[in-house]
């Protein structure tokens, strides 16, 4: 078994590097036709340049061991807020499913 993963949320990176990651993440998410949520992984090279590694459009949501709930918690979000955010995004695509 490998070393345990350490989560740093939000990442303590230079603002310019964060902007590159955010811009690339949105483009990758849209280009691949993802919906509602995904986990996108980057590696930061020694020169500070971010490089896309992978996207997981079905990232785990287990409240005890899922990456997204762990990262959301580090950002001050409750599990309920995370799930409601994902549900809200999905319902935004299907307004006919929302009772008025």
C-alpha positions, 0 to 999 in steps of 0.5 A: 500500500502506498503513502496516504494522500494529503489534501491541501484545499485550497491549494497553496499555489501562486495565483497565476498557476491557479488561474492556469489550472482553473482555465484549463479545468473548465476547458477540459470539462466542457471539451469532454462533455462532462456534466455537473461535477468531476475531479480534475488532476494536475501535476505541477512541474518544478518550473511551476507549470501545471500539466493535466493528468486525468479527469474523473467525471464519476469521482467518489462521493462516499462521505468518509473516503471520497476525494470530493467530500474530503476536499469539500470539507477542507473548504468548509463545505458540509457533505449536504452542501456538496450533494445539494450543489451537484443536485442543483447543477443537474436540476439546472439542466432539467428545469421541467423536473423542478416543482414550482 
